[in-house]
Amino acid sequence: MKVFIGSILVILLIGAGIWLMLSPSFKKVGETASKVKDNLKEGHHDGNREEEK
């Protein structure tokens, strides 16, 4: 029974990944993630600059 439930979960995860790749909203998710990543990098570098002063 555990194997059956695990298999269903894996299939659902793979299906969700394929759906995201084919979905037009995937581009929006990717753009948002890259903006957040850039903001985190800028914040990290700003923190380092303040420590150097």
Secondary structure, DSSP 4 states (H G I P E B T S, - for coil): -HHHHHHHHHHHHHHHHHHHHHSTHHHHHHHHHHHHHHHHHHHHHHHHHHHH-
